[in-house]
């Protein structure tokens, strides 16, 4: 049953991602029309048109960063204050999950928990890292390494800082050690699968393939997070905070990488233009210019 739900969830995420492309184009065309109406804005953008995509990436990253950061801070404040409302939600979801366990569901969530665990993620990242190294995509390897290792260190520091206790050991289907907030499985899955979805998006030849990569990453993140609640090793607020913290971190590293990549590309184009300018000048005026001057009346 849950395997079917997993596939249906993937299709829903794929449809959302695939349908988002026309919306992005619509917003882009709307911004272009607004730019055309203002001569000052148009002049400013035209003079810096090469850097407009870079500015757009930074703006989108800032919006996503503020959104995910605000969500994590709000959750962290509630956890530190141990608010009755948050305690009620955590215990209510935990008790419901414990009382609705079935063998088939347990198998599904155990598999998802293994995939999203340190060992599972290490194997996935290691295999993909080796494949990228064989293709000599060293910048992608560096991006993946910094994102994954940095996310893991950040999770350890957050756990140490909040030092939140896990649910009762007697109700756990799998043993878990260490602090509870934020969930390491949820945060690690968000970091790894979001980073891999970005690389797959970069490598995809069509929007449908890119949307499938995004949908697969989102479905795995949600499944791993729910597995930790079902198995009784985390509160639902732990996994929610893990996802938001992971997305905040991967947004930061991805925006930094994409910005550096585009600026490096622009500098390379500028260097080529400067190299080609003296060569064009040494060839003299264009043939059309000479013919027009010769035919002019004297």
Secondary structure, DSSP 4 states (H G I P E B T S, - for coil): -HHHHHHHHHHHHHHHHHHHHHHHHHHHHHHHHHHHH-HHHHHHHHHTGGGHHHHHHHHHHHHHHHHHHHHHHHHHHHHHHT-HHHHHHHHHHHHHHHHT--HHHHHHHHHHHHHTSHHHHHHHHHHHHHHHHHTT-HHHHHHHHHHHHHHHHHHHHHHHHH-PPPSPGGG-SS---S--SS-HHHHHHHHHHHHHHHHHHHH-SSHHHHHHHHHHHHHHHHHHHHHHHHTTSS-HHHHHHHHHHHHHHHHHHHHHHHHHHHHHHHHHHHHHHHHHHHHHHHT-S-HHHHHHHHTS--
